[in-house]
Amino acid sequence: MAKNTICVWYDKDAEVAARFYAATFPDSAVGAVIRAPGDYPDGKQGDVLVVEFTVAGIPCIGLNGGPAIKHNEAFSFQIATDTQEETDRYWNAIVGNGGQESECGWCKDKWGLSWQITPRVLSEALSAGGGQAKRAFDAMMTMRKIDIAAIEAARRG
């Protein structure tokens, strides 16, 4: 186990979610699946309690803690993309698997976890500052899934 690991709380589907992430993102995998050694408030002995997994190189633990805690936008995974095809693939995988679109490159998976599917060209434009950052930002504010060609056009003015 890594020294610093992100713990993501799920109602009961940590293993299903981890397997989806591993199938969707490169450098992702499912590791140990740990079962509860006894009954607990939202589960029984033998239920999946903890799942170790990696998402795009980031070590995580999925905890099946029950319905008491819900995800919100205060935590999200940001996935940097290089092409529109890659952006579309990740966006469509998340949204098309019971997720939902949000704005400015954000979406939620079917477990309520937020994702930012962010083309590098957008990050570069915003980092450049000045007029090109403002134009790219204004263009982004009108989008759900980021359109790389529109960001590049806005950046150029």
N, C-alpha and C positions, 0 to 999 in steps of 0.2 A: 504494500500500500504506500502511496506517495505521502510525503510529509504534510502537504497541504492538499486537501481534496474538497471539492464542492459537494455538499450534501443537498440533494433535491428531494423534497417531500412529495410523495404521491399518496393518493387515497389507497389504491390497491394494485395498480398496474405498473409498478417500477420495472419489472422484467420485460413486459411487452414494450414499454416505452424505450428501454435501453436497446432492445433488439431492433426496433424501428430506427433509432439513431445510428446504430452500427451498420445497418443496411443502407442508410441514406448518405452518410458523410464519410469521406475517406479518413484514414487514420483514427478509426473508431472501432471499438470492440466491446464485447460483453465478457467480463471476467467471472469472478466467484458469485454464485447465487447462494445466499445464506438463509436458511429456514429457521423459523422461530423455535427455540427449544422448549417453549411452553406457551400457554394461552396468554393473550394480552388484550387490552381493551377493545381493539378493532380487528382482532384476528385470533386464530387458533394455532396450537402447536402444529408445526409442519408447514404452515403457510410461508410463502416467500416474505421475508422481513427486510433484507438488504440485498441490493444488487450492485456489484462493483462494475463500472463501465467507463469507457473513454469516449469523449465526443471531440472529434477533430483535434486529437492530441491532449485534451484536457481531462485529467482524472476526476471521476465523479462517483458518488454513491447515491443510489436511489433507495430511499427509505419508504416502505409502505406503512405510513403512520396513521392512516385513516382520514376521514373527511373533514376533520376539524380545521386544518390549515389549507388555504387556497393560494395558488400562484398569483402574482400580480406583476406589473411591468417594472417593479423595483429591481427585479433580477431578469436578465435575458442573456441568451447566447448570441454573440455577434459573429456571423460567418462572412468572411471577406471572399468576394468572388472576382474572377478575372474577365469573364465574358457574359454576354446576355444569356447564352445557352446554360451556363452554370447557374446564373441567378435564377433563371426560369426553372431549372431542374429542382433546386432546393426549395424554392417558393412553392412550386406545384406539389412537391412531395409532402410538405407540411400542410398546406391548405387542402390538398386533395385527399388527405388521410384523416378527414374529420376536423381539420383546423379551421381557422378563420383569418381573413385579411384584416390588417389594420392600415395605418398610414405611414408614409415616409420609410418604406422598406421593412416595417414591422409586421409580424404575423404571430399567431398563437397556434401551437399544436393542439391535438384533441385532448391532451391532458391539462391544458391551460398554461403551459410554459411558453413564455415569449421568446421570439427569435427576431434578430435583425439580419436580414439578408442584404449585405452592403457591398456593392461593387467598389473595388479599389479606386476607380476613377472618381467616384463621389467623394471618398475620403481625401484623395489628392486635391480635388478642386476646393474643398472646404479648407484644407491646410494651406493652400496657396494664398488665401486671404484676398483682400481687395475686391474689385468688381467681379472677377470670375467666381470667387467664393459666393458672393451675394447672388449672382445669376444662377449658379448651380443650386444654392440653397432654395431660392424662390421656385425653381423648377421642381426640386424634390418635394416641396411642400404641397404640390398638386397631385402627387403620386401615391399609389399604394405600393405595388411592386415597382422597384426602381427600373427605369428605362435608360439604359446606358447611352444610347444614341441621343436621347433628349438632354441628358446631363452634359454630354460632350458638346452638343450644339449650344446649350446655354452658357457653358464655360467659355466658348469662343466668342460669344456675343452675337 
